Amino acid sequence: MKHIRWQVLIALVGIAFLSVVLGIFALGSNLEERPDYGGTYVEGVAGRPNAINPIFSQYNDVDRDLASLIFTGLTSADANGNLQPDLASHWMISPDGLIITFTLRTDVRWQDGVRFSADDVLFTIHAMQDPGYKGPPDLAAFWRTVAVTKVDAATVRFQLTQPYAPFLNYTTIGILPAHLLKDVPPSELFQNQFNRRPIGTGPFQLTELTADHAFLDANPYFYGQRPYLSRIEFKFYPDYESIFAAYNRQEVEGISRILPQYLQKASALDHLKLYNARLAGYSLVLLNLSKAPFQDQQVRQALLYAIDRQHLITDILQGQGLLASSPIEPGTWAYDNTLNPYPYDVEKAKALLDAAGWKDVNGDGVRVKGQQSLAFTLTTPDDPARVALANEIAKEWQAIGVKAAVAPVPASLLVQNILLPRQFDAVLYEWRTLSNDPDQYENWHQTQIPSGTGQGQNYSGLNDRDISEALEAARKTNDQATRIQLYRQFQELFADRVPALLLYYPVYTYAVDSRVHGIQLAPMLSASDRFRNVAQWYLKTKRVLPGASIEAPTPPPIVEPATPTPPAPPTETPAPAVSATDTPTSATPPVTTSPAAVGQCVWQTAVISAPTMDSTVSGLLDIRGTAARPNMAYWKLEYRSDAAPASAYVQLYRSETPVTDNDLSLWSTKTVPNGVYWLQLSVVDNTGNFGTPCQIRVKVSN
């Protein structure tokens, strides 16, 4: 009987074990794979940053990429060009369209923990309005026509001189932190160290920048959706060919842009996934409408019918374009999809030229009318892709009796030497749209024809009152339904009268390794819009029960920035003084003439080793020291004028990376008036304890 009982017991244990295994298997089969938090995405970009600042980033694509992740604006645009609240919770427009009032979010903090407020908006706008502003002139010219006032800490009011519907699109520009930059003259902002160590309100914060790469870590204080990615690393390369090589060496997971000439090579790479989206703008042939042949509408229509635009896109651009039928991009709320697409039709082109009186009378292949030949120069930028396009267009025109001589010119000279003085017959050109608004006033209104005193962009010289009236009315009303009707009228007139030959909308191609998930590309205003849905990108996954959620990492506690009260001077006799010209040779606190400094810098957690107490400094100052403690959350380096209140410190730099006897920050002392200043280094632990800061007094004498 005893032997039988053991057999029964063993059988029961086996059954229980099998039940557990089957239960685990059944549970596992019901689990769903979900995106999880963590991981670093590495992307190769062509170029290097210069000024990571949204009011200057228009000059540099890498700056624009970084700024788009670090900063946010009052509004943001979705894929269809519709504006959404961002730093603003909502806005109101007065009945006359002259006053726009923004109510700001109250849950936004800068990446250094300071609360966002109306002061930041005013500072940013005033910086662009200032005569010393060194950013894009058209941006400055616009903002100088707008009055901005602070109603209260969470309300800002803009006042226009006349109704201007595209105004809201200017509010997508990133906002700057007033508490860090308020003492920097706008004329010196472009050279300020802030542009290399920016602090913003965006989903990622810059934590390291070198000549080779930039680290951007997820911002734990971000008011929007927390990104799945913990870090994005940009690696800088001289060109796109180098990025391909880097991908093959597994140095990067993403290639910032695939140009047409590299598309075939990119398509052949294993595990490299290509994403395509229409890029704002359009390519066209501008015609000088003051030239006799181009004053005839039938000639212009014939030239457009004779271009096999799909062939150009497929065979020369390697598919990197979409046929254009309007100056307003498809998919946006103002686009008219009923327009004449002008399909490739050589016979129709010939018939139009015949009807206009242009004949090949001597069989030499060139049409004439009276004593004039239908021959002209087609100017193009000198990059190989553009020259190839121009040559193919000229070849197609030759088939209908039109002779076009292709003339490449340096792209840097095209606008100033060719377009503005209107010294051309025809030009292969590409408009880059800089706004989500469909407004085309600057390109086609009759007042925008360049002259000796003006800098308009109506390079063709279109002087059409019907088109001008539609454009005028469309920018003066905020009613979208009315604007749609007016822009439909504009597009119909443009398609009928063909003041220029629209070719294609450019297509942007982005390449990312298949290990990176969640990427979605939609029509983009600029290449940096590829990060529009970056919060959904992920590298890691986790299996969870159906319906269960994956919690985001818990953000660190928010500590209200405050300047701690310095402790009382010690009662003991201070150490002997050290000359202001002496340089410390170790990370230990320097011996100074200040009793307060002795009491505040003996702590090894926060030490400023250079400059020394009461030093005279000038120019670009390298501040060295030690900032480290157990369970450190971050450290920050600040300065204030000796005459300013103790609470008036301005942040120079903030980091979560410990430093031991090394560089803390650079300080351009020319950004402040001469005088006496205090430097303060504080190291904060993860409970919010500041500890004892180190304070050093220096004299700025530039």
C-alpha positions in Angstrom: 0.0 0.0 0.0 2.8 2.4 0.8 4.3 1.8 -2.6 1.0 2.6 -4.3 0.6 5.8 -2.3 4.0 7.0 -3.6 2.9 6.3 -7.2 -0.3 8.3 -6.7 1.6 11.2 -5.2 4.1 11.2 -8.1 1.1 11.2 -10.6 -0.6 14.1 -8.8 2.6 16.1 -8.9 3.1 15.4 -12.5 -0.5 16.4 -13.3 -0.1 19.7 -11.3 3.2 20.5 -13.1 1.6 19.8 -16.5 -1.3 22.0 -15.6 1.1 24.9 -14.7 3.0 24.4 -17.9 -0.2 24.4 -20.0 -1.5 27.4 -18.1 1.7 29.4 -18.7 1.6 28.4 -22.4 -2.1 29.4 -22.7 -1.3 32.7 -20.9 1.6 33.3 -23.2 -0.4 32.7 -26.3 -2.9 35.4 -25.2 -0.3 38.1 -24.5 0.0 41.0 -26.9 3.3 42.6 -28.0 3.3 46.3 -27.2 5.8 49.2 -27.6 7.9 49.6 -24.5 10.0 52.5 -23.2 13.8 52.6 -23.6 16.5 52.4 -26.3 18.6 54.8 -28.3 17.9 55.6 -31.9 21.0 56.7 -33.9 20.7 58.7 -37.1 23.3 60.0 -39.5 22.9 63.5 -40.8 24.8 65.5 -43.4 26.4 68.6 -41.9 26.9 70.0 -38.4 24.9 72.3 -36.1 25.7 75.9 -35.9 23.0 77.6 -33.9 20.4 75.3 -32.2 17.9 78.0 -31.8 14.5 78.2 -33.5 14.8 81.8 -34.5 18.0 81.1 -36.3 17.7 77.5 -37.4 16.3 78.3 -40.9 19.9 78.7 -42.1 20.9 75.1 -41.3 19.1 71.8 -41.7 20.8 70.1 -38.8 20.0 73.1 -36.6 16.4 72.8 -37.7 16.3 69.0 -36.9 17.6 69.6 -33.4 15.4 72.6 -32.7 12.3 70.7 -33.7 13.0 68.1 -31.0 14.1 70.6 -28.3 11.7 73.5 -28.7 7.9 73.9 -29.2 5.8 76.8 -30.4 2.5 78.3 -29.4 0.9 76.2 -32.1 1.9 73.3 -34.3 0.6 72.1 -37.7 -0.7 68.7 -38.5 -0.1 66.8 -41.8 -2.8 68.7 -43.6 -1.5 72.1 -42.5 -4.2 72.6 -39.9 -3.0 74.4 -36.8 -3.3 72.8 -33.3 -2.7 74.3 -29.8 0.7 73.5 -28.4 2.2 75.8 -25.8 -1.1 77.6 -26.0 -4.2 75.9 -24.9 -6.4 78.0 -27.2 -6.7 81.4 -28.9 -9.4 83.9 -29.8 -9.5 86.3 -32.8 -11.4 89.6 -32.6 -14.2 90.2 -35.1 -12.1 92.7 -37.1 -9.2 90.2 -37.3 -6.7 92.6 -35.7 -6.3 91.1 -32.2 -5.3 87.5 -31.5 -5.3 86.5 -27.8 -3.5 83.3 -26.7 -4.2 81.5 -23.5 -1.1 79.6 -22.5 -0.9 76.1 -20.9 -0.1 76.2 -17.2 1.5 72.8 -17.0 4.6 73.5 -19.0 8.2 73.7 -17.7 11.4 74.4 -19.3 13.9 71.5 -19.3 15.7 73.2 -16.3 12.5 73.0 -14.3 11.5 76.7 -14.5 7.8 77.4 -15.3 6.9 78.6 -18.8 5.1 81.9 -19.0 4.0 84.9 -21.1 7.4 86.4 -20.4 9.0 83.8 -22.6 6.7 84.6 -25.5 7.4 88.3 -25.2 11.1 87.8 -25.1 11.1 85.6 -28.2 9.1 88.0 -30.3 11.0 91.1 -29.1 14.3 89.3 -30.0 13.1 89.0 -33.6 11.8 92.5 -33.7 15.1 94.0 -32.4 17.2 95.9 -35.0 20.2 93.8 -33.9 18.5 90.5 -34.8 20.7 88.4 -37.1 18.1 85.9 -38.2 16.1 85.7 -41.5 15.2 89.3 -42.7 11.7 88.3 -43.8 11.0 86.9 -40.3 12.2 90.2 -38.7 10.2 92.3 -41.2 7.0 90.4 -40.4 7.2 90.5 -36.6 8.1 94.3 -36.6 4.6 94.9 -37.9 3.0 93.1 -34.9 2.5 94.5 -31.4 2.7 91.9 -28.6 1.6 92.5 -25.0 1.4 90.5 -21.8 -2.1 90.4 -20.3 -1.0 88.2 -17.4 1.3 85.3 -16.8 -0.8 83.0 -18.9 -2.2 85.3 -21.6 -0.5 87.1 -24.5 -2.1 89.5 -27.0 -1.0 90.2 -30.5 -2.2 93.2 -32.4 -1.9 93.5 -36.2 -2.0 96.6 -38.3 -4.4 94.9 -40.8 -6.2 91.6 -41.0 -3.7 88.9 -42.0 -5.0 85.3 -42.0 -1.5 83.6 -42.4 -0.5 85.2 -39.0 -1.2 82.1 -37.0 1.3 80.1 -39.0 4.1 82.3 -37.6 3.2 81.2 -34.1 4.6 77.7 -34.8 8.1 79.1 -34.2 9.8 77.7 -31.1 9.7 79.9 -28.0 12.9 80.8 -26.1 13.5 80.9 -22.3 13.5 84.5 -21.0 15.0 83.5 -17.7 18.2 82.3 -19.4 18.5 84.9 -22.1 16.8 88.1 -20.9 20.2 89.8 -20.3 21.7 88.9 -23.7 21.4 91.7 -26.3 19.6 90.4 -29.4 22.6 91.5 -31.5 24.7 89.0 -29.6 22.2 86.2 -29.4 23.4 84.4 -32.5 26.9 83.9 -31.0 25.7 83.1 -27.5 26.6 79.7 -25.9 22.9 79.0 -25.4 22.8 78.0 -29.1 25.2 75.1 -28.3 23.6 74.2 -25.0 19.9 75.0 -25.5 17.1 74.6 -23.0 13.6 74.2 -24.5 10.1 72.8 -23.8 10.2 70.0 -26.4 10.1 66.2 -26.0 13.9 65.8 -26.0 16.6 67.8 -24.3 20.2 68.1 -25.5 22.6 66.5 -23.0 25.8 66.3 -25.0 27.2 68.0 -28.1 30.6 67.4 -29.7 32.0 67.8 -33.1 30.9 64.3 -34.0 27.6 63.8 -32.4 24.7 65.1 -30.3 22.8 63.2 -27.5 19.2 64.1 -26.9 17.5 62.4 -24.0 13.7 62.2 -23.4 12.5 65.2 -21.4 10.9 63.9 -18.2 9.0 67.1 -17.7 7.5 67.2 -21.2 3.8 68.2 -21.1 2.9 66.0 -24.1 3.1 62.3 -24.7 6.3 60.8 -23.3 8.4 59.3 -26.1 9.1 55.6 -26.1 12.7 56.3 -27.1 15.0 57.1 -24.2 17.6 58.8 -26.4 18.2 60.0 -29.9 21.8 60.3 -31.1 22.7 62.4 -34.2 26.0 61.5 -35.8 27.4 64.2 -38.1 28.9 63.3 -41.5 30.1 65.4 -44.4 27.7 64.0 -47.0 25.0 61.4 -47.7 27.5 59.0 -49.2 29.4 58.9 -45.9 26.1 58.1 -44.1 25.5 55.0 -46.4 29.0 53.8 -45.5 28.3 54.3 -41.8 25.0 52.4 -42.1 26.9 49.5 -43.6 29.3 49.6 -40.6 26.3 49.6 -38.3 27.2 52.9 -36.9 23.7 54.4 -37.5 20.2 53.1 -37.8 18.8 56.1 -39.9 19.8 58.1 -42.9 18.4 61.6 -42.7 17.6 62.0 -46.4 18.0 59.9 -49.5 18.8 62.1 -52.6 17.6 60.8 -56.0 21.1 59.8 -57.1 21.4 57.5 -54.1 18.0 56.0 -54.1 19.0 52.8 -56.0 21.9 52.2 -53.6 19.6 52.7 -50.6 17.0 50.4 -51.9 19.6 47.6 -52.2 20.6 47.8 -48.5 19.3 44.9 -46.4 16.9 45.9 -43.6 16.8 49.5 -44.6 13.2 50.7 -44.8 12.4 53.7 -47.0 9.7 56.2 -46.1 8.4 58.8 -48.6 6.4 62.1 -48.1 5.7 65.2 -50.2 7.9 68.1 -49.2 6.3 71.5 -49.2 7.1 73.6 -52.3 7.0 73.0 -56.0 9.4 72.9 -58.9 8.6 75.0 -62.0 9.9 76.9 -65.0 9.6 80.6 -64.4 8.9 82.5 -67.6 9.9 86.2 -68.0 6.4 87.5 -69.0 8.0 90.7 -70.4 9.5 88.7 -73.2 7.3 88.7 -76.4 6.9 84.9 -76.9 5.8 84.3 -73.3 3.1 87.1 -73.4 1.0 84.7 -75.5 -1.1 82.3 -73.3 -1.2 79.7 -76.1 2.6 79.6 -76.2 2.8 79.1 -72.5 0.2 76.3 -72.6 2.0 74.6 -75.5 5.3 74.6 -73.6 3.6 72.9 -70.6 1.8 70.3 -72.8 5.1 69.4 -74.4 6.9 68.5 -71.2 6.6 64.8 -70.2 6.7 65.5 -66.5 6.1 62.0 -65.5 9.1 60.9 -67.4 11.2 63.5 -65.6 10.0 62.3 -62.3 10.4 58.6 -63.0 13.6 58.5 -65.0 15.6 61.5 -63.8 14.3 62.1 -60.3 14.0 58.3 -59.6 10.4 58.8 -58.5 11.2 61.7 -56.1 8.3 63.9 -57.2 4.6 64.2 -57.7 2.9 65.9 -60.7 2.0 69.5 -59.9 -1.1 71.2 -61.0 -1.4 74.1 -58.6 0.9 76.3 -56.5 -1.1 75.1 -53.5 0.0 71.6 -52.4 -2.4 68.7 -52.6 -3.9 67.3 -49.4 -4.1 70.7 -47.8 -7.5 72.3 -47.1 -7.2 74.9 -49.9 -6.2 72.6 -52.7 -8.5 72.2 -55.7 -8.4 68.7 -57.1 -10.5 69.5 -60.2 -7.8 71.5 -62.1 -6.6 70.8 -65.6 -3.5 68.5 -65.1 -2.0 69.4 -68.6 -1.1 65.8 -69.6 1.8 65.2 -71.9 0.4 65.9 -75.4 2.9 66.8 -78.2 0.2 67.1 -80.9 -1.9 69.5 -78.8 1.2 71.6 -78.1 2.0 71.8 -81.8 -1.6 72.8 -82.6 -1.5 75.6 -80.0 1.7 77.0 -81.5 0.2 76.8 -85.0 -2.9 78.7 -83.8 -0.7 81.3 -82.2 1.1 81.9 -85.6 4.4 80.2 -84.8 5.5 78.1 -87.9 8.6 76.2 -89.0 8.8 77.9 -92.4 12.2 76.7 -93.6 12.3 73.2 -92.1 15.2 73.9 -89.7 13.2 72.7 -86.7 12.7 76.1 -85.1 9.4 78.0 -85.3 9.3 81.6 -86.2 6.7 84.4 -86.2 7.5 87.3 -88.4 11.2 88.0 -87.8 11.4 86.4 -84.4 12.4 82.8 -83.7 10.9 80.8 -80.9 14.3 80.4 -79.2 15.4 81.4 -75.7 17.8 80.5 -72.8 16.7 78.2 -70.1 18.8 79.0 -67.0 19.2 76.4 -64.3 21.2 75.9 -61.0 24.4 74.1 -61.8 23.9 71.0 -59.6 23.9 67.8 -61.8 20.2 66.9 -61.1 18.9 70.3 -62.2 21.1 70.4 -65.3 19.8 66.9 -66.3 16.2 68.1 -65.9 16.8 71.2 -67.9 18.5 69.3 -70.7 15.6 66.9 -70.9 13.0 69.7 -71.0 15.0 71.4 -73.8 15.1 68.2 -75.7 11.3 67.8 -75.4 10.7 71.4 -76.5 12.9 70.8 -79.6 10.3 68.1 -80.7 7.7 70.9 -81.1 10.0 73.4 -82.8 11.2 75.3 -79.7 14.9 75.9 -79.2 16.1 76.3 -75.6 19.7 76.7 -74.8 20.5 75.4 -71.3 22.7 77.8 -69.2 23.8 76.5 -65.8 24.7 79.1 -63.1 25.9 78.8 -59.5 22.9 78.3 -57.3 24.3 81.0 -54.9 24.0 83.6 -57.7 20.6 82.7 -59.0 18.4 84.9 -57.0 20.6 88.0 -56.7 22.0 88.1 -60.2 19.3 86.5 -62.3 15.9 86.5 -60.7 15.7 89.8 -58.8 17.0 91.9 -61.7 14.8 89.7 -64.0 17.8 89.1 -66.3 16.4 85.8 -67.8 14.2 84.3 -70.4 13.2 81.1 -68.5 14.5 79.6 -65.3 14.2 76.2 -63.8 13.5 76.9 -60.1 12.1 75.5 -57.0 10.0 77.3 -54.4 10.4 76.2 -50.9 7.2 76.9 -49.0 8.0 78.2 -45.5 4.5 78.3 -44.1 1.6 75.8 -43.8 -0.7 78.6 -45.0 -1.7 78.4 -48.7 -1.0 82.2 -49.1 0.7 82.8 -52.5 0.7 86.6 -52.3 4.5 87.1 -52.3 5.0 84.9 -55.3 2.2 86.0 -57.7 0.7 89.3 -56.6 1.3 92.2 -59.0 2.9 94.4 -56.2 5.6 91.8 -55.6 7.3 92.2 -59.0 10.9 93.0 -58.3 11.9 96.5 -59.0 14.8 98.8 -58.3 13.4 99.6 -54.9 11.6 96.4 -54.1 12.6 92.8 -53.3 9.5 91.0 -54.3 9.4 87.3 -55.4 7.0 87.6 -58.4 10.0 87.0 -60.6 7.9 86.2 -63.7 6.4 89.6 -63.6 2.8 88.4 -63.5 0.6 91.5 -63.6 -2.8 90.0 -63.5 -5.5 91.9 -61.6 -7.9 89.0 -61.3 -5.3 86.8 -59.6 -4.1 89.7 -57.4 -7.6 90.4 -56.2 -8.2 86.8 -55.2 -4.9 86.7 -53.3 -5.6 90.0 -51.5 -9.0 89.0 -50.3 -7.9 85.5 -49.2 -5.3 86.8 -46.7 -7.7 89.4 -45.2 -10.3 87.0 -43.9 -10.0 84.3 -41.2 -13.1 82.5 -42.4 -11.7 79.2 -43.9 -14.8 78.6 -46.1 -14.4 82.0 -47.7 -10.7 81.4 -48.1 -11.3 78.1 -49.8 -13.5 79.7 -52.4 -10.9 82.5 -53.1 -8.1 80.1 -53.4 -10.1 77.9 -55.7 -10.6 81.0 -57.9 -6.8 81.7 -57.8 -6.0 78.1 -58.8 -8.5 78.1 -61.7 -7.1 81.4 -63.1 -3.5 80.1 -62.7 -4.3 76.8 -64.4 -6.0 78.6 -67.3 -3.5 81.4 -67.8 -0.3 79.4 -67.1 2.0 82.3 -65.9 4.6 79.6 -65.1 5.1 76.0 -66.0 4.5 73.8 -62.9 6.5 70.6 -62.9 6.3 68.6 -59.7 6.1 68.7 -55.9 9.3 67.4 -54.4 9.3 64.1 -52.5 11.4 63.5 -49.4 12.8 60.0 -48.8 13.8 58.9 -45.3 15.7 55.7 -44.6 15.5 53.9 -41.2 16.6 50.4 -40.2 13.6 47.9 -39.9 14.4 47.5 -36.1 12.9 50.9 -35.5 9.1 50.9 -35.4 6.2 53.4 -35.4 7.6 55.8 -38.0 5.0 57.5 -40.1 5.7 60.2 -42.7 3.1 62.6 -43.8 3.4 65.7 -46.0 6.1 67.9 -44.5 6.8 71.6 -44.5 10.5 70.9 -43.9 12.7 67.8 -43.5 12.6 68.1 -39.7 8.8 67.3 -39.8 9.9 63.7 -40.1 10.0 63.8 -36.3 6.3 64.9 -36.1 5.3 61.6 -34.5 8.6 60.8 -32.8 6.7 60.0 -29.6 5.4 56.8 -31.2 8.8 55.5 -32.4 10.1 52.5 -30.5 12.9 50.0 -30.4 11.7 47.8 -27.5 8.6 45.8 -27.0 6.9 44.0 -24.1 4.3 41.2 -24.0 1.3 42.1 -21.9 -2.2 40.9 -21.3 -4.8 42.3 -23.8 -6.0 45.7 -22.7 -3.2 46.2 -20.3 -1.1 49.4 -20.6 2.6 49.9 -20.3 3.4 52.7 -17.8 5.8 55.5 -18.8 8.9 56.0 -16.6 8.1 58.0 -13.6 9.4 61.5 -14.0 11.7 62.9 -11.3 10.0 65.2 -8.7 9.7 68.8 -9.8 11.7 71.1 -7.7 10.8 74.7 -7.8 14.1 76.5 -8.7 15.2 78.7 -5.8 18.4 80.3 -4.8 19.3 79.0 -1.4 20.3 81.4 1.3 24.1 81.4 1.8 25.2 80.2 5.2 26.6 82.6 7.7 30.4 83.2 7.5 32.4 80.9 9.7 33.7 82.2 13.0 37.2 80.8 12.5 40.0 82.9 11.0 40.0 82.6 7.2 43.0 81.0 5.4 45.6 83.2 3.9 44.7 85.1 0.7 45.7 84.0 -2.7 46.4 86.5 -5.5 43.7 86.9 -8.2 46.2 85.8 -10.8 47.0 82.4 -9.1 45.6 79.3 -10.8 44.6 76.3 -8.7 46.4 73.0 -9.6 43.8 70.5 -8.3 40.1 70.0 -7.9 40.2 71.1 -4.2 38.5 74.4 -3.5 40.7 77.4 -3.9 41.8 79.4 -0.9 40.2 82.8 -1.1 39.9 86.1 0.6 36.2 85.6 1.2 35.0 84.1 4.5 31.7 83.2 2.9 33.5 81.5 0.0 35.5 79.4 2.4 32.3 78.2 4.0 30.6 77.5 0.8 33.2 75.8 -1.3 34.8 73.3 1.1 32.2 70.8 -0.1 33.6 68.5 -2.7 30.1 68.1 -4.3 30.2 71.6 -5.7 33.5 73.2 -6.4 34.5 76.0 -8.8 38.2 75.7 -9.3 38.6 78.3 -12.0 38.3 81.3 -12.1 39.4 82.1 -8.6 37.7 84.4 -6.1 37.9 88.1 -7.2 39.6 87.3 -10.5 39.4 89.8 -13.3 38.0 88.1 -16.4 37.1 89.0 -19.9 36.1 87.4 -23.2 35.2 83.7 -23.4 35.7 82.4 -19.9 36.2 78.6 -19.3 34.7 77.7 -15.9 36.1 74.5 -14.4 35.3 72.6 -11.3 33.6 69.6 -9.8 29.9 68.8 -9.6 29.1 65.3 -8.3 27.3 63.8 -5.3 25.6 60.4 -4.5 22.1 60.0 -6.1 22.7 63.2 -8.1 19.7 64.4 -10.1 21.5 67.4 -11.8 23.8 70.3 -11.3 23.5 73.8 -12.6 25.9 76.8 -13.0 24.5 80.3 -12.7 25.6 83.9 -12.5 24.2 87.2 -11.3 25.3 90.8 -11.0 26.6 91.8 -7.6 24.1 94.6 -7.6 21.2 92.2 -8.4 19.1 90.5 -5.7 20.3 87.1 -4.4 17.3 85.5 -6.2 18.3 86.9 -9.7 20.7 84.2 -10.8 20.7 83.4 -14.6 21.5 79.9 -15.6 24.5 79.3 -17.7 24.3 75.5 -17.9 22.5 72.5 -16.5 23.5 68.8 -16.7 22.7 65.4 -15.2 26.2 64.2 -15.9 28.7 64.4 -13.0 31.9 66.4 -13.6 35.2 66.0 -11.7 37.9 68.6 -12.1 36.9 69.4 -15.6 35.1 72.0 -17.8 31.7 73.1 -16.4 30.7 75.7 -19.0 31.9 78.5 -21.2 30.7 82.1 -20.3 30.8 84.8 -22.9 31.4 87.8 -20.6 30.8 90.2 -23.5 27.1 89.4 -23.1 27.0 91.3 -19.8 28.1 94.9 -18.9 31.4 95.3 -17.1 31.2 95.0 -13.3 31.2 92.5 -10.4 29.4 89.2 -10.8 28.8 86.1 -8.7 29.1 82.5 -10.2 27.1 79.9 -8.3 27.4 76.1 -8.7 24.6 73.9 -7.2 24.4 70.1 -7.1 20.9 68.7 -6.6 20.2 65.1 -5.5 17.1 63.1 -6.5 15.2 64.2 -3.4 15.5 67.8 -4.4 18.2 68.7 -1.9 20.4 71.5 -3.2 23.1 71.0 -0.6 25.6 73.9 -0.2 26.3 75.8 -3.4 29.7 77.2 -4.3 29.8 80.9 -5.0 32.7 82.7 -6.6 32.9 86.5 -7.2 34.6 87.8 -10.3 35.1 91.2 -12.0 34.2 91.4 -15.7 36.4 93.9 -17.6 36.1 93.6 -21.4 
